[in-house]
Amino acid sequence: MKDRSLLMIPGPIEFEPEVLQALGAPTTSHVAPNFIEAFGRALEAMRKIWLAPEGQPFVVAGSGTLAMELAGANLVEPGDRALVLSTGVFGDRFEDLLSRHGADVTVLRAPIGQTLDLSQVEDDLRSGVYKILTVTHVDTSTAVRMPIREIGELARRYNVLSIVDGVCSVAGEEIWQDEWNLDVVLTASQKAIGVPPGLALLVASQRAMAAFASRETPVRSYYADWAKWLPIMQAYEARKPSYFGTPAVNLVAALDVSLRQIVDEGMTARFARHEQLAGAFRAGAVALGMNFVATEPQHRANTLTACRYPNGVAAGDLLPAIKQAGVIVAGGLHPEIKSEYFRVGHMGAVSMGDILAALGAIEIGLRHAGHVCEPGIGVAAALQWHAAHGI
Ligand SMILES: *Cc1c(COP(=O)(O)O)cnc(C)c1O
């Protein structure tokens, strides 16, 4: 049997061979002309992918949490009021993070599996005390997707800076950063961007850059300070060498390739593909007798699905059996319901074939775990969905 499985977790995902080839190419100097060109192209491509023609892109070595920290460290000054909209574990992470940078944080926490009521968000914003709000577009612990377009509008109306954690959404879920008035949209390389882990990515609006420029106190993090990185990003985009901290040369080369593939697919087509494949996966999951953590259909993410175990099925029986059948899925993450569900990532270079393979392996796993279902019923439902909505 081949020693290879299909990785269907919410990051790292399966990567395109061309991306991995770029990663494995001989490392050049960070001031070599080819590298300067690749970095400059990648920065330009980010504006197209974020749909933020006026935005300022940043690429810094680190994980998605560093992207969160870049946003928080640069936009928060001690004593600033921040509103954190939390739909799970990653929303909660912002509470601690922003507090470390001196913010006075208020958290609005949705019941598990639900979104926040926008009128409640508006009531809070109306108080006029907040400088920034954070929202997790897709919280990877619940697979709940927040309506960030509406939240961007509210933030703009009440003159609050909006930070969107798009680690599990950028390049998968629909985002129009400029049109939707979003001030920072951040992500990491290993999710729908399609590059191995190691790069923190974000695009900041001109409004966010102006708020940063008018700070009265220095940024409390040395490595995360935009004042250090902005000249670097500007230099590479102008195709000039520059140095603050050594860029992750191979990862940036891989990023250049992956972003070009994303731009070539086209954002509208890419959003539609994610929506179609998520729909096909969920149709299959329902046919296999599963329900979802995200309670409302219109708030279920297109980048991953959080499936509740059918009655009587134990995580310890199901997940190893799915793996045995050749597909790797992820366990539960939210501490309060961790043992009640598992997660399947379907973002980036995912295809209908991957969806069918995942559903087939899940069916085999369910049978192994004692759950009765008609052979092929999940795959059939996904194919029916596909035929009806055809990509
Ligand atoms: C994965 C993820 C993060 C954290 O990213 P790391 O690369 O693990 O630091 C933050 N937010 C969301 C929504 C995520 O999915």
The ligand as an SDF file (V2000), in Angstrom:
LIG
                    3D

 15 15  0  0  0  0  0  0  0  0999 V2000
   -5.1590   28.3480   12.1100 C   0  0  0  0  0  0  0  0  0  0  0  0
   -5.8120   29.5730   12.6130 C   0  0  0  0  0  0  0  0  0  0  0  0
   -5.1360   30.5190   13.3980 C   0  0  0  0  0  0  0  0  0  0  0  0
   -3.7570   30.3200   13.9150 C   0  0  0  0  0  0  0  0  0  0  0  0
   -2.8300   30.1530   12.9320 O   0  0  0  0  0  0  0  0  0  0  0  0
   -1.4170   29.4930   13.2910 P   0  0  0  0  0  0  0  0  0  0  0  0
   -0.7260   29.4420   11.9820 O   0  0  0  0  0  0  0  0  0  0  0  0
   -1.7310   28.1360   13.8450 O   0  0  0  0  0  0  0  0  0  0  0  0
   -0.7620   30.3540   14.2930 O   0  0  0  0  0  0  0  0  0  0  0  0
   -5.8030   31.6680   13.7510 C   0  0  0  0  0  0  0  0  0  0  0  0
   -7.0660   31.8840   13.3710 N   0  0  0  0  0  0  0  0  0  0  0  0
   -7.7570   31.0010   12.6330 C   0  0  0  0  0  0  0  0  0  0  0  0
   -9.1570   31.3050   12.2350 C   0  0  0  0  0  0  0  0  0  0  0  0
   -7.1480   29.8130   12.2360 C   0  0  0  0  0  0  0  0  0  0  0  0
   -7.8220   28.9370   11.4960 O   0  0  0  0  0  0  0  0  0  0  0  0
  1  2  1  0
  2  3  1  0
  2 14  2  0
  3  4  1  0
  3 10  2  0
  4  5  1  0
  5  6  1  0
  6  7  2  0
  6  8  1  0
  6  9  1  0
 10 11  1  0
 11 12  2  0
 12 13  1  0
 12 14  1  0
 14 15  1  0
M  END
$$$$
